[in-house]
Amino acid sequence: MLVYGSSISPFVRKVLVFGAEKGLALELKQVGLGARDPEFLEASPFGKIPGFRDGDFTLSDSTAIVTYLEAKHPDPGLIPTAAKARGRTVWYDEFADTILTAAGGAIFFNRVVAPRFLGREGDEAAAAKAEAEQLPPALDYIESVLPASGFLVEDRLTLADIAVASPFVNLAHTGIAPNAATHPKLAAFVAKMHARESFATWIAREKKVFGG
């Protein structure tokens, strides 16, 4: 099975970690911004990453891909089957994709992507605004809902944890991490998730790209 994209994307990373936690052999084919590779575009007609290929079956969008993987490889189950738990898991996945990543993305793009990969100065005002205004409510929310178990749903690892932890890798690349004094549960959660082999493997590779 092929995943098209870069693990530096929180969406691509989510798919790779999800697959690793299931013990699946997902091969990453590096695809950059604006790629016109025909095989990639067959999988992702609008050029969004990740794209995905399993034999002659192609798909795009991280949530669609992990849903497919869960249905085809149900063990271990990472998307709960109980109605309330499944609904909550889908919500956390959506929260991570659209709220948390939006806040972190403005910071990561302007402080990392633009200067390092596009050869131009980022919009520091936009990054600072996201850090000061968009990010804090998202951090406060996660801190308020994290159970004592340290897992978001069913007191065990699920897609919810993987999805929420993924954008924090991008934030870490900018030097931002949850403050253990103000967000102790969140700080512990991020540290625990990023220490898992499924995350740590990709984090180590990304750090090499950034010279870390």
Order of alpha helices (4+ residues) and beta strands (2+ residues): beta-alpha-beta-alpha-beta-beta-alpha-alpha-alpha-alpha-alpha-alpha-alpha-alpha-alpha
